Each structure stands twice: as C-alpha cells, then as structure tokens.
C-alpha cells in the first residue's frame, strides 16, 4: 500500500484520520513527526492541509488506516446483519398472517397486522425529530448501542470515537441514524411484501370484510380514500359493487379474489415500501451533504498548537484582528450542537480525592471519576456516545494545570451544551492564590469565560442542578 494522499483517499477519510490521531495524542502524548515538520512548514499549504499532510505521514505504516477500515467494516457488517434479520422477520410475519389460515382473510385485520407497527414507528420517528427523544429512531440508536458493544482494539475504538465526533459536529449523526432506521424498516417491509406475494401465489385465499355496526358505505369510503394513491399508479382498486359483494360473504369468484390480492399487495408497496424508500433516499442525501461540509475545527487546542509549530508564520482562518494564540490555544468550550443530546446533567471529579457520596445529587447522571489515563479515555467515550446538557468538571486546584489536563477538559466540554469548571481546594489545604490564578488564566486561554469558573462548591452544584 502507498501513503494516502488526495489522489487515493477521499477528503472525508483524511479528516477522519486526522481526528483519530488527535484523540490518540490527547491520551498518549504527541507522535514523532520531526522528519516531516520542516517540509510541511516550508510548503505553501493551507492550515487544514498541513494537518492532513502530517496525518498522512504518521499513517505511512498503514496501521492507522487499517484501524479506520476495520471499524468501517465492523459497522457495515453489523448493519448488513440487521438488514438480513429485518428482511427475514418481515417475511416470516407475512407468512404468519397469511400462510396457515383456513378461513377467509379479514382484510382490515391483515392490513393492520402487516402495516400497523410500521406506521406507528414512522409517527414515532417524526415525534422524535421534534422532541429529541431517541433522535434518528430507535433502530438507529439500537445499531449505535450494539456497535459500541463490539470488541475492538484501542486504535479501532479511537477510530469509532473520531467517526462519531465528526458525525456529531457536522450534524450528520441524526440523518445517519435515521438512514439506518428507515433502511431496516425498508428491509422488513420488503420481506413482508415478498412473504405476502409468495403466500398469495402458492395458496388460494378468499377475503372478507366484517362488521356488526358499520354501514357498507363506511368501507366503501375508507377503501376509496386508501386507494386514491395506488390508483395514480394504475393499480386496480375494488369498486363499490366488489366491496358490497365481499361484506360478510367469503364465497367469491376468482376475479374478486384477484382484485383483493392486488389491493393488499398495493397497500404494502405504496404505504409501506415506498415511504421508507423515499425517506431512506432523503436521509442518505442529507447525510452525505452534511458530511461533505465537515472541516477540521482549527480552533481546537490540539490543532492550534500543532499549527503554531507547523506553520509558525501563519494563523488559522478567521484569526484576523485577533491576538496571537497563547501557549494553549482557545477551544470551543461547552459548544456541543449535535443531535444526540440527552438532556442530562453530568458531574466529573477530575483527579480529586473525594467519594461519590460527598457529591450525590438528584437528577444527575452517575458520577464519573477520572484518576488515570484509562479513565480519561472511558469518560470521553461515554460523553461522546451520550452528550449532556450541562457538565460540571471538578478539579483539584492544588495541582498544576498542565497541558494534558487542559486539553482533556477542552475535549470533554465538546460533548455538553454548557460546561463549567469548579476549582476546589482539598480539605485542610492552605490557600494558594498563585495556583488558582494560574488555573483561571489557563482555562480562559483554553476558551472558557470567567463566568464558567467557580471556586465554591455550592453555587457550582446549584448551577448544575437548577
């Protein structure tokens, strides 16, 4: 294999690689790029292209590219397996409704059994689009949950985190999960249609319309309304005489049975397969469009620090009339704008020697403690999979605000609508105004405002729980 470049890798893959390496370096420290730094700095490249060129260089042994391919393959295989299961489930459900019946088929019960759940979940998807409950649909969320449960190497896991981060920040995650939801339902409805066609082709059925209190005109009107759209496709719709002949009369001629069989299949195709097919196409178009518009955020601390080294005499885009970047460049603290927001509140104790019981509060997500590199990785992964409305990070202000700590706080803030930091003094510790000032200046340089920094526990917790 050759080094990836713009000729043999899509831009989206290059940016995915760069994001994966950014996450890796945030956890494991910088990778050695000394052989490339000078050539990149001298090259006449845009800031983003510098980062992409460096990512290509660091991936020259193909191990990182293989991690991306492995994650993509696992995600695709899981999706294919679910599509297959959905088709088989739909096929078997059609055989269960039609296959072994000995008497006449009640047409309205058959349509309800074959299309009822589909129509209910379609309305649920519309509701979730408005309410942010399970955005993208329950089936898309289930796919995402199963994908997170698959065993993966550390590099594959980072590739997945980077992919989900890109989808969230490009606002493509909602359309991607919706695409999976509608595709699974499309497969299930194709299975229902195939099973129904097979049953109707190999068995002779009679059809019936039954009622105790309704007038025949009710059925005529309902079937005429439902048949308006199929009629636009030149599909034969039962007329009033056929409907009256079917009411309470299972004994029908061959012609009437064929009309009802055609009507039943047309209902499955027009009101089942067609809406899901159109929605799948729309979601695919919007997903690709959003993803194509994604660009690396050059204001992230890792990238601005990197650009200051790769291109010391240039500034990132949108830096006009702004001061030169400090030692740790600014980030978008607490600026998550994706669709996978949970509305919950999260409290994180960062290298703080206190127990969970001391911080127990109602209406909060389970407390997260970060004391090791592995826990940093786990908490970031949890936040990425379930972003929160408000995030409070509690730090020990007796410790020094080193670069890795500030980078991690900035990354965590990406997965919350609002983020604040509480600089807490440990019990029996002497006041250290110089250390507190260092924390405040470093966090403000990272992108936080003074209003996002607390020194006392009570107002910080009140902000989180209000």
URDARA-V187255 format. One record per residue. N is the residue number from 1. RES is the residue in one small letter. SS is DSSP state (~ for helix, > for strand, _ for the rest). PHI is phi in radians with two decimals (999 if undefined). D_CENTER is the distance of its C-alpha to the mean C-alpha in whole Angstrom. Layout:
N:RES:SS:PHI:D_CENTER
N:RES:SS:PHI:D_CENTER
This chain:
1:x:_:999:31
2:x:_:-1.81:32
3:x:_:-1.05:30
4:x:_:-1.23:27
5:x:_:-2.63:28
6:x:_:-1.14:27
7:x:_:-1.47:29
8:x:_:-2.16:27
9:x:_:-2.47:24
10:x:_:-1.09:21
11:x:~:-0.97:21
12:x:~:-1.09:17
13:x:~:-1.19:18
14:x:~:-1.10:20
15:x:~:-1.22:18
16:x:~:-1.07:16
17:x:~:-1.08:19
18:x:~:-1.08:20
19:x:~:-1.15:17
20:x:~:-1.10:17
21:x:~:-1.15:21
22:x:~:-1.09:20
23:x:~:-1.13:18
24:x:~:-1.10:21
25:x:~:-1.22:24
26:x:~:-1.15:23
27:x:~:-1.69:23
28:x:~:-1.89:26
29:x:_:1.70:28
30:x:_:-1.10:29
31:x:_:-1.53:29
32:x:_:-1.38:33
33:x:_:-2.17:33
34:x:~:-1.06:36
35:x:~:-1.25:37
36:x:~:-1.84:35
37:x:~:-0.97:35
38:x:~:-1.13:38
39:x:~:-1.19:38
40:x:~:-1.20:34
41:x:~:-1.10:36
42:x:~:-1.48:39
43:x:_:-1.27:37
44:x:_:-1.53:36
45:x:_:-2.07:33
46:x:_:-1.18:30
47:x:~:-0.92:28
48:x:~:-1.12:25
49:x:~:-1.13:27
50:x:~:-1.05:29
51:x:~:-1.17:26
52:x:~:-1.17:24
53:x:~:-1.10:28
54:x:~:-1.11:28
55:x:~:-1.09:25
56:x:~:-1.08:27
57:x:~:-1.11:30
58:x:~:-1.20:28
59:x:_:-1.69:26
60:x:_:-1.14:30
61:x:_:-1.48:30
62:x:_:1.29:27
63:x:~:-1.15:26
64:x:~:-1.23:23
65:x:~:-1.10:22
66:x:~:-1.12:23
67:x:~:-1.13:20
68:x:~:-1.10:17
69:x:~:-1.13:19
70:x:~:-1.11:19
71:x:~:-1.11:15
72:x:~:-1.11:15
73:x:~:-1.15:17
74:x:~:-1.10:16
75:x:~:-1.10:13
76:x:~:-1.17:15
77:x:~:-1.13:17
78:x:~:-1.08:15
79:x:~:-1.11:14
80:x:~:-1.09:18
81:x:~:-1.08:19
82:x:~:-1.15:17
83:x:~:-1.10:18
84:x:~:-1.11:22
85:x:~:-1.12:21
86:x:~:-1.12:20
87:x:~:-1.10:23
88:x:~:-1.10:26
89:x:~:-1.09:25
90:x:~:-1.13:25
91:x:~:-1.07:29
92:x:~:-1.20:30
93:x:~:-1.15:29
94:x:~:-1.13:31
95:x:~:-1.14:34
96:x:~:-1.18:34
97:x:~:-1.33:35
98:x:~:-1.91:37
99:x:_:-1.12:38
100:x:_:-1.92:41
101:x:_:-1.20:42
102:x:_:-1.83:46
103:x:_:-1.70:47
104:x:_:-1.16:45
105:x:>:-1.54:42
106:x:>:-1.30:41
107:x:~:-1.09:39
108:x:~:-1.24:37
109:x:~:-1.17:36
110:x:~:-1.13:35
111:x:~:-1.10:33
112:x:~:-1.10:31
113:x:~:-1.16:31
114:x:~:-1.50:29
115:x:~:-2.06:27
116:x:~:-1.04:27
117:x:~:-1.16:23
118:x:~:-1.03:22
119:x:~:-1.17:23
120:x:~:-1.14:22
121:x:~:-1.24:18
122:x:~:-1.15:18
123:x:~:-1.17:20
124:x:~:-1.13:17
125:x:~:-1.11:14
126:x:~:-1.08:16
127:x:~:-1.09:17
128:x:~:-1.15:13
129:x:~:-1.14:13
130:x:~:-1.55:16
131:x:~:-1.65:16
132:x:_:1.15:12
133:x:_:-1.48:13
134:x:_:0.82:10
135:x:_:-1.03:8
136:x:_:1.62:7
137:x:_:1.73:10
138:x:~:-1.13:11
139:x:~:-1.20:11
140:x:~:-1.12:8
141:x:~:-1.13:7
142:x:~:-1.11:11
143:x:~:-1.05:10
144:x:~:-1.12:7
145:x:~:-1.15:10
146:x:~:-1.12:13
147:x:~:-1.09:11
148:x:~:-1.20:12
149:x:~:-1.49:15
150:x:_:-1.22:16
151:x:_:-1.13:19
152:x:_:-2.63:19
153:x:_:-1.25:21
154:x:~:-0.97:21
155:x:~:-1.22:20
156:x:~:-1.11:17
157:x:~:-1.12:16
158:x:~:-1.13:16
159:x:~:-1.06:15
160:x:~:-1.14:11
161:x:~:-1.05:11
162:x:~:-1.11:12
163:x:~:-1.09:10
164:x:~:-1.17:7
165:x:~:-1.10:9
166:x:~:-1.10:10
167:x:~:-1.10:7
168:x:~:-1.16:7
169:x:~:-1.28:10
170:x:_:-1.57:11
171:x:_:1.05:9
172:x:_:-1.69:8
173:x:~:-1.12:4
174:x:~:-1.06:6
175:x:~:-1.24:8
176:x:~:-1.15:7
177:x:~:-1.18:5
178:x:~:-1.13:9
179:x:~:-1.06:10
180:x:~:-1.14:10
181:x:~:-1.03:11
182:x:~:-1.21:14
183:x:~:-1.16:15
184:x:~:-1.15:16
185:x:~:-1.19:18
186:x:~:-1.07:19
187:x:~:-1.10:21
188:x:~:-1.11:22
189:x:~:-1.25:24
190:x:~:-1.11:25
191:x:~:-1.12:26
192:x:~:-1.07:28
193:x:~:-1.13:30
194:x:~:-1.12:31
195:x:~:-1.11:32
196:x:~:-1.16:34
197:x:~:-1.09:35
198:x:~:-1.11:37
199:x:~:-1.12:38
200:x:~:-1.21:40
201:x:~:-1.35:41
202:x:~:-1.86:43
203:x:_:-2.30:44
204:x:_:-1.77:46
205:x:_:-2.02:45
206:x:_:-1.96:46
207:x:>:-2.08:44
208:x:>:-2.53:45
209:x:>:-2.11:44
210:x:_:-2.16:45
211:x:_:-2.78:46
212:x:_:-1.89:48
213:x:_:-2.12:48
214:x:_:-1.53:47
215:x:_:-1.44:49
216:x:~:-0.99:48
217:x:~:-1.08:47
218:x:~:-1.10:44
219:x:~:-1.17:43
220:x:~:-1.07:44
221:x:~:-1.17:43
222:x:~:-1.12:39
223:x:~:-1.21:39
224:x:~:-1.14:41
225:x:~:-1.14:38
226:x:~:-1.13:35
227:x:~:-1.54:37
228:x:~:-1.07:37
229:x:~:-1.20:34
230:x:~:-1.00:35
231:x:~:-1.11:38
232:x:~:-1.16:37
233:x:_:-1.76:36
234:x:_:1.06:40
235:x:_:-1.65:39
236:x:_:-1.17:42
237:x:_:-1.99:42
238:x:_:-0.98:44
239:x:_:-1.53:47
240:x:~:-1.09:48
241:x:~:-1.14:51
242:x:~:-1.12:49
243:x:~:-1.15:47
244:x:~:-1.13:50
245:x:~:-1.19:51
246:x:~:-1.56:48
247:x:>:-1.11:49
248:x:_:1.15:50
249:x:_:-2.28:51
250:x:_:-1.28:50
251:x:_:-1.52:53
252:x:_:-2.32:51
253:x:_:-1.36:53
254:x:~:-1.04:51
255:x:~:-1.09:50
256:x:~:-1.16:48
257:x:~:-1.08:46
258:x:~:-1.15:45
259:x:~:-1.08:44
260:x:~:-1.21:42
261:x:~:-1.12:40
262:x:~:-1.12:39
263:x:~:-1.11:38
264:x:~:-1.08:36
265:x:~:-1.16:34
266:x:~:-1.17:34
267:x:~:-1.08:32
268:x:~:-1.12:29
269:x:~:-1.29:29
270:x:~:-1.34:29
271:x:~:-1.76:27
272:x:~:-2.00:25
273:x:~:-1.18:24
274:x:~:-1.08:25
275:x:~:-1.05:22
276:x:~:-1.20:19
277:x:~:-1.14:20
278:x:~:-1.14:20
279:x:~:-1.18:17
280:x:~:-1.09:16
281:x:~:-1.12:18
282:x:~:-1.10:17
283:x:~:-1.13:13
284:x:~:-1.11:14
285:x:~:-1.09:16
286:x:~:-1.21:14
287:x:~:-1.07:11
288:x:~:-1.15:14
289:x:~:-1.14:15
290:x:~:-1.12:13
291:x:~:-1.17:12
292:x:~:-1.14:16
293:x:_:-1.50:17
294:x:_:-1.27:15
295:x:_:-2.32:18
296:x:_:-1.04:19
297:x:_:-1.47:19
298:x:_:-1.28:23
299:x:_:-1.59:23
300:x:_:-1.08:21
301:x:~:-0.95:24
302:x:~:-1.10:24
303:x:~:-1.35:24
304:x:~:-1.19:27
305:x:~:-1.13:29
306:x:~:-1.14:29
307:x:~:-1.17:30
308:x:~:-1.10:33
309:x:~:-1.58:34
310:x:~:-1.33:33
311:x:_:-2.27:34
312:x:_:-1.12:36
313:x:_:-1.84:38
314:x:_:-2.30:35
315:x:_:-2.19:33
316:x:_:-1.10:29
317:x:_:-1.03:28
318:x:_:1.18:29
319:x:_:-1.78:31
320:x:_:-1.10:34
321:x:_:1.09:36
322:x:_:-1.96:35
323:x:_:-1.17:36
324:x:_:-1.07:36
325:x:_:-1.15:33
326:x:_:-1.31:34
327:x:_:-1.09:34
328:x:_:-2.11:30
329:x:_:-1.17:29
330:x:_:-1.27:27
331:x:_:-2.22:23
332:x:_:-1.65:21
333:x:_:-1.14:21
334:x:_:1.07:19
335:x:_:-2.06:17
336:x:_:-1.11:13
337:x:_:-2.31:13
338:x:_:-1.37:9
339:x:_:-1.59:8
340:x:_:-1.55:6
341:x:>:-1.44:10
342:x:_:-1.69:12
343:x:_:1.41:15
344:x:_:-1.55:17
345:x:>:-2.03:19
346:x:>:-2.21:20
347:x:>:-2.05:23
348:x:>:-2.16:23
349:x:>:-1.65:27
350:x:>:-1.77:27
351:x:_:0.87:30
352:x:_:-2.10:32
353:x:_:-1.52:34
354:x:_:-2.44:34
355:x:_:-1.61:33
356:x:~:-1.14:30
357:x:~:-1.10:33
358:x:~:-1.23:34
359:x:~:-2.12:31
360:x:_:-1.08:30
361:x:_:-2.45:29
362:x:_:-1.23:28
363:x:_:1.13:24
364:x:_:-1.94:23
365:x:_:-1.16:20
366:x:_:-0.94:22
367:x:_:-1.04:24
368:x:>:-1.99:22
369:x:>:-1.98:25
370:x:>:-2.14:25
371:x:_:-2.30:28
372:x:_:-2.47:28
373:x:~:-1.12:26
374:x:~:-1.13:24
375:x:~:-1.18:23
376:x:~:-1.01:22
377:x:~:-1.11:19
378:x:~:-1.13:18
379:x:~:-1.16:18
380:x:~:-1.07:16
381:x:~:-1.14:13
382:x:~:-1.12:13
383:x:~:-1.13:13
384:x:~:-1.16:10
385:x:~:-1.35:8
386:x:_:-2.47:10
387:x:>:-1.01:11
388:x:>:-2.10:14
389:x:>:-1.32:16
390:x:>:-2.29:19
391:x:>:-2.32:20
392:x:>:-2.04:24
393:x:>:-1.86:24
394:x:>:-1.78:28
395:x:>:-2.06:30
396:x:>:-1.45:34
397:x:_:-1.32:35
398:x:_:-1.36:38
399:x:_:-1.52:36
400:x:_:-1.44:36
401:x:_:-1.39:33
402:x:_:-1.33:32
403:x:~:-1.08:30
404:x:~:-1.14:28
405:x:~:-1.12:27
406:x:~:-1.14:27
407:x:~:-1.08:24
408:x:~:-1.16:22
409:x:~:-1.07:22
410:x:~:-1.10:21
411:x:~:-1.15:18
412:x:~:-1.08:17
413:x:~:-1.15:18
414:x:_:-1.13:15
415:x:_:-1.85:13
416:x:>:-2.51:15
417:x:>:-1.09:16
418:x:>:-2.35:20
419:x:>:-2.30:21
420:x:>:-2.28:25
421:x:>:-2.17:27
422:x:>:-1.80:30
423:x:>:-1.67:33
424:x:>:-1.79:35
425:x:_:-1.53:38
426:x:_:-1.24:39
427:x:_:-1.04:42
428:x:_:1.09:45
429:x:_:-1.67:44
430:x:_:-1.40:46
431:x:_:-1.12:45
432:x:_:-2.30:44
433:x:~:-1.13:43
434:x:~:-1.16:43
435:x:~:-1.17:40
436:x:~:-1.08:38
437:x:~:-1.08:39
438:x:~:-1.11:37
439:x:~:-1.05:34
440:x:~:-1.08:34
441:x:~:-1.12:35
442:x:~:-1.15:32
443:x:~:-1.22:29
444:x:~:-1.14:31
445:x:~:-1.11:31
446:x:~:-1.31:27
447:x:_:2.26:26
448:x:_:-1.37:27
449:x:_:-1.80:29
450:x:~:-1.08:32
451:x:~:-1.21:31
452:x:~:-1.59:28
453:x:>:-1.99:30
454:x:>:-2.10:32
455:x:_:-1.99:35
456:x:_:-2.09:36
457:x:~:-1.20:34
458:x:~:-1.04:35
459:x:~:-1.14:33
460:x:~:-1.17:30
461:x:~:-1.18:30
462:x:~:-1.10:31
463:x:~:-1.09:28
464:x:~:-1.22:25
465:x:~:-1.75:26
466:x:_:-1.23:28
